[in-house]
Amino acid sequence: MDSNHRQRFILDSVFWLFVLLWTWAAVKYILPATLPFWIGLAVACLLKPVTVWLTRLLKVRRKSIAFSVLLLFYLLIGALLWAVLSLLFQQIDTAVEQLPLFYTENIQPFLHRCALTINGLLDDFSPQTAQLLVAKSVQITNALSAGLAGFSTDVLTQATSLAKRVPFWLTTVAFSVLCSVFISIDYSTVVAFLLRQFPANIQSLLLRCKRFLSDSLFRILKAYLILLLITFVQLFVGFFLLGIQQPLFWATVLALLDFLPFIGTGLLLIPWGLYHLMGGKAALGAGLLILFAILTIVHNLMEPKLVSSSIGLHPLITLVVMYAGLRFFGMSGLLLAPLIVLLLRFLQQEGYFRFYR
């Protein structure tokens, strides 16, 4: 490598270092401080096609249409949240009412069978060994009780901390709604102001990137919606065949949990299946565990393929990128990592950068 190439390499490295530092500072400090504005801008951008279409159709002032569309959007979101929360609280109330009966018919017989099994095992040992095992079982029980008490304390602490942040979240939502209203009414003015902060050549690039990312995001969301529907159908059919009560409700809940990192359907299906296996309902327990295995296999096989086919990336690249995004940034990284790779590939094809040959 001659001196010119070394100098060019050093300058490029310094440039990208500054880009990374500015990006990190923007994500860590600027973005949280201005989050309501960006949420409002995203909502206004999402509703812009509907606003433009209705304005041309009804021949009414754009500001009036924008405000009406925004109002209808928030009413629909509020109605959806109300329906979901009402259904959730209704199911929780039903579960609480049935809890004593569930304990009498399931938990108590299970504990009785465990006690009989332990007593039968102790009869086969010498009195000294039996006494030692009883002492150990008492120690284990005390340790479990202490662990449950500590877990309850941690849950209470987390719930208290969560409750303290509710006013902040409500304030953020309120400011985001107000920002979306003002941005929707003067959308063209706001976007033009933001674009004027960049040089002319960067403005055209930003507009092309925005169109490209919008199309890519729509295709990714479509792929995940298909995957969600497949998971829901599998869960509903499985619960229906296994005789689970309210299969529609539980299929909906677990299908949504399946897309949360570190949670997934296994959080409920595995303990549920093990409980029935040890509680005398071996067929139901085995069926739930088999259902979980089928869900895991289908999800891991279809997710990279669906996402890669929707955005035009190789399944191997999509799989590696999605895992890296999940590993470092959680659920948001799982969704955003393919978009970042797509953007880098778009910039490569446009000739702005060269990351690979």
C-alpha positions in Angstrom: 0.0 0.0 0.0 1.6 3.3 -1.1 1.4 6.6 0.8 -1.6 7.9 -1.1 -3.6 4.8 -0.3 -2.6 4.9 3.3 -3.5 8.6 3.6 -6.9 7.9 1.9 -7.5 4.9 4.3 -6.7 7.1 7.4 -9.0 9.9 6.2 -11.8 7.5 5.5 -11.3 5.8 8.9 -11.4 9.2 10.7 -14.5 10.2 8.7 -16.4 7.0 9.7 -15.3 7.3 13.3 -16.8 10.8 13.5 -20.0 9.5 11.8 -20.3 6.7 14.4 -19.6 9.1 17.2 -22.3 11.5 16.0 -24.7 8.7 15.4 -24.1 7.4 19.0 -24.6 10.9 20.5 -27.7 11.4 18.5 -29.3 8.1 19.5 -28.2 8.4 23.2 -28.9 12.1 23.8 -30.7 13.9 21.0 -33.3 11.3 20.1 -34.7 10.7 23.7 -34.9 14.5 24.2 -36.9 15.0 20.9 -38.7 11.7 20.8 -42.3 13.2 20.7 -41.4 15.2 17.6 -40.1 12.1 15.8 -43.1 10.0 16.8 -45.4 12.8 15.6 -43.4 13.0 12.3 -43.7 9.3 11.8 -47.4 9.3 12.4 -47.9 12.2 10.0 -45.8 10.5 7.4 -47.7 7.3 7.8 -51.1 9.1 7.4 -50.0 11.4 4.6 -51.1 9.1 1.6 -54.6 8.8 3.1 -54.7 12.6 3.6 -53.6 13.3 0.1 -56.1 10.8 -1.4 -59.0 12.2 0.6 -58.1 15.7 -0.2 -58.2 15.0 -4.0 -61.4 12.9 -3.6 -63.4 15.3 -1.5 -61.9 18.6 -2.8 -61.6 19.9 0.8 -58.9 21.9 2.5 -55.9 19.7 3.3 -55.6 20.9 6.9 -59.2 19.9 7.6 -58.7 16.5 6.1 -55.4 16.0 7.9 -56.9 16.8 11.2 -59.9 14.5 10.6 -57.7 11.6 9.5 -55.5 12.1 12.5 -58.5 12.2 14.8 -60.0 9.0 13.3 -56.6 7.3 13.6 -56.3 8.0 17.3 -59.9 7.0 17.9 -59.3 3.6 16.2 -56.1 3.1 18.2 -58.0 4.0 21.4 -60.8 1.6 20.6 -58.4 -1.2 19.8 -56.5 -0.7 23.0 -59.8 -0.5 25.0 -61.0 -3.8 23.4 -57.7 -5.6 24.0 -57.5 -4.4 27.6 -61.1 -5.2 28.3 -60.7 -8.7 27.0 -57.5 -9.1 29.0 -59.0 -7.9 32.3 -62.1 -10.1 31.6 -59.9 -13.2 31.2 -57.9 -12.3 34.3 -61.1 -11.8 36.3 -62.4 -15.2 35.1 -59.0 -16.8 36.0 -59.1 -15.3 39.5 -62.6 -16.5 40.1 -61.7 -20.0 39.0 -58.4 -20.1 40.9 -59.8 -21.7 44.1 -61.5 -24.4 42.1 -58.3 -24.9 40.1 -56.3 -25.3 43.2 -58.8 -27.8 44.7 -59.0 -29.9 41.5 -55.5 -29.8 40.3 -52.8 -28.3 42.6 -53.9 -30.1 45.8 -54.2 -33.6 44.3 -50.8 -33.0 42.6 -49.2 -32.1 45.9 -50.9 -35.1 47.6 -49.5 -37.5 44.9 -46.0 -36.0 45.3 -46.2 -36.5 49.1 -47.3 -40.1 48.7 -44.5 -40.7 46.2 -41.9 -39.2 48.6 -43.3 -41.3 51.5 -43.1 -44.4 49.5 -39.5 -43.7 48.6 -38.6 -43.0 52.2 -40.0 -46.4 53.3 -37.3 -48.1 51.2 -34.4 -46.4 53.1 -33.1 -46.8 56.6 -34.5 -44.6 59.4 -31.3 -42.5 59.5 -31.3 -42.0 55.7 -35.0 -41.2 55.8 -34.5 -38.6 58.5 -31.6 -37.1 56.5 -33.8 -36.8 53.4 -36.6 -35.3 55.4 -34.2 -32.7 56.8 -32.9 -32.0 53.3 -36.4 -31.6 51.9 -37.2 -29.1 54.7 -34.1 -27.1 53.8 -35.1 -27.2 50.1 -38.6 -26.0 51.0 -37.3 -23.2 53.1 -34.9 -22.2 50.3 -37.8 -22.2 47.8 -39.9 -20.1 50.2 -37.0 -17.6 50.6 -36.5 -17.5 46.9 -40.2 -16.9 46.2 -40.2 -14.2 48.9 -37.2 -12.5 47.2 -38.9 -12.9 43.8 -42.1 -11.3 45.1 -40.0 -8.4 46.5 -38.2 -7.9 43.2 -41.5 -8.0 41.3 -43.0 -5.5 43.7 -39.9 -3.2 43.3 -40.1 -3.5 39.5 -43.9 -2.8 39.6 -43.3 0.3 41.8 -40.6 1.6 39.4 -42.9 0.9 36.4 -45.7 2.8 38.1 -43.4 5.8 38.8 -42.7 6.0 35.0 -46.3 5.9 33.9 -46.7 9.7 34.2 -43.6 10.2 32.1 -45.0 7.9 29.4 -48.4 9.6 29.5 -46.6 12.9 29.0 -44.6 11.6 26.1 -47.8 10.2 24.5 -49.6 13.6 25.0 -46.7 15.6 23.5 -46.4 13.0 20.6 -50.1 13.4 19.8 -49.8 17.2 19.8 -46.7 17.1 17.6 -48.5 14.8 15.1 -51.4 17.3 14.9 -49.2 20.3 14.2 -46.9 18.4 11.8 -49.9 16.9 9.9 -51.5 20.3 9.5 -48.2 21.8 8.2 -46.6 18.7 6.9 -45.0 20.2 3.7 -43.6 23.2 5.7 -42.0 21.0 8.4 -40.5 18.6 5.9 -39.2 21.4 3.8 -37.6 23.0 6.8 -35.9 19.8 7.8 -34.6 19.2 4.2 -33.2 22.8 4.0 -30.7 21.9 6.8 -28.8 19.6 4.3 -27.0 20.4 1.0 -29.0 19.9 -2.2 -27.3 16.7 -3.2 -27.9 15.2 0.3 -31.6 16.3 0.1 -32.2 14.2 -3.0 -30.4 11.3 -1.4 -32.5 11.5 1.7 -35.7 11.6 -0.3 -34.6 8.5 -2.3 -33.6 6.7 1.0 -36.9 7.6 2.5 -38.9 6.1 -0.4 -36.6 3.0 -0.4 -36.9 2.4 3.3 -40.7 3.0 3.3 -41.2 0.3 0.6 -38.8 -2.0 2.4 -40.5 -1.5 5.8 -43.9 -2.2 4.3 -42.6 -5.5 2.8 -40.9 -6.5 6.2 -44.1 -5.8 8.1 -46.1 -7.8 5.6 -43.7 -10.7 6.1 -44.0 -10.6 9.9 -47.8 -10.3 9.6 -47.8 -13.5 7.5 -45.6 -15.2 10.1 -47.9 -14.0 12.9 -50.9 -15.4 11.1 -49.1 -18.8 10.5 -48.2 -19.0 14.3 -51.8 -18.0 15.3 -53.3 -20.8 13.0 -50.9 -23.4 14.4 -51.7 -22.4 18.0 -55.5 -22.3 17.4 -55.5 -25.7 15.7 -53.3 -27.2 18.3 -55.3 -25.9 21.3 -58.6 -26.9 19.6 -57.3 -30.5 19.0 -56.0 -30.7 22.6 -59.3 -29.5 24.1 -58.0 -26.3 25.6 -60.7 -23.9 26.7 -60.9 -20.6 24.9 -58.5 -21.6 22.1 -59.0 -18.3 20.2 -57.9 -16.2 23.2 -54.9 -18.2 24.1 -53.8 -18.5 20.5 -53.9 -14.8 20.1 -52.0 -14.2 23.4 -49.2 -16.7 22.6 -49.0 -15.6 18.9 -48.2 -12.1 20.1 -45.7 -13.4 22.8 -43.9 -15.4 20.1 -42.5 -12.1 18.7 -41.1 -10.9 22.0 -37.4 -11.7 22.5 -36.5 -13.8 25.6 -40.2 -14.6 26.1 -41.9 -16.4 23.2 -44.4 -19.2 23.4 -42.1 -21.3 25.5 -42.6 -19.1 28.5 -46.1 -20.6 28.8 -46.2 -23.8 26.8 -43.2 -25.5 28.5 -44.3 -25.0 32.1 -47.9 -25.7 31.0 -46.9 -29.0 29.4 -44.6 -30.1 32.3 -47.3 -29.3 34.8 -49.8 -31.6 33.0 -47.2 -34.3 32.5 -46.5 -34.4 36.3 -50.1 -33.9 37.2 -51.4 -37.1 35.5 -52.5 -35.7 32.2 -49.6 -37.1 30.1 -51.4 -36.8 26.8 -52.2 -33.1 27.2 -48.7 -32.3 28.6 -47.0 -34.1 25.7 -49.3 -32.4 23.2 -48.4 -29.0 24.5 -44.7 -29.7 24.4 -45.0 -31.2 20.9 -46.9 -28.1 19.8 -44.1 -25.9 21.2 -41.5 -27.9 19.3 -43.5 -27.6 16.0 -43.9 -23.8 16.5 -40.2 -23.4 17.2 -39.1 -25.4 14.1 -41.6 -23.7 11.8 -40.8 -20.2 13.1 -37.0 -20.6 12.8 -37.3 -22.0 9.3 -39.8 -19.6 7.9 -38.8 -16.3 9.5 -35.5 -15.8 7.6 -37.0 -17.1 4.4 -40.0 -14.8 4.5 -38.1 -11.7 5.5 -35.3 -12.4 3.0 -37.8 -13.0 0.1 -39.7 -9.8 1.0 -36.6 -7.6 1.0 -34.4 -9.3 -1.5 -31.6 -10.4 0.8 -30.0 -13.9 0.9 -31.5 -16.0 3.7 -28.1 -16.5 5.3 -27.4 -12.8 5.4 -30.9 -12.1 6.8 -30.4 -14.8 9.5 -27.0 -13.5 10.6 -28.2 -9.8 10.6 -31.4 -10.6 12.5 -29.5 -12.6 15.2 -26.9 -9.8 15.5 -29.6 -7.2 15.9 -31.5 -9.3 18.5 -28.3 -10.0 20.3 -27.2 -6.4 20.7 -30.4 -4.3 20.6 -33.2 -6.7 21.5 -36.6 -6.6 19.6 -35.9 -3.3 18.0 -32.6 -4.6 16.6 -34.4 -7.7 15.3 -36.7 -5.4 13.2 -34.2 -2.6 12.3 -31.1 -4.6 11.5 -32.5 -5.8 8.1 -33.5 -2.3 7.3 -30.0 -1.0 8.1 -28.4 -3.6 5.8 -30.9 -2.7 3.1 -30.0 0.9 3.4 -26.2 0.2 3.2 -26.8 -2.0 0.1 -28.9 0.8 -1.4 -26.1 3.3 -0.8 -23.6 0.8 -2.3 -25.7 0.4 -5.4 -26.1 4.2 -5.7 -22.3 4.6 -5.6 -22.0 6.6 -2.4 -20.0 4.0 -0.5 -18.2 0.8 -1.2 -18.4 -1.7 1.6 -17.8 -4.9 -0.4 -16.8 -6.0 -3.9 
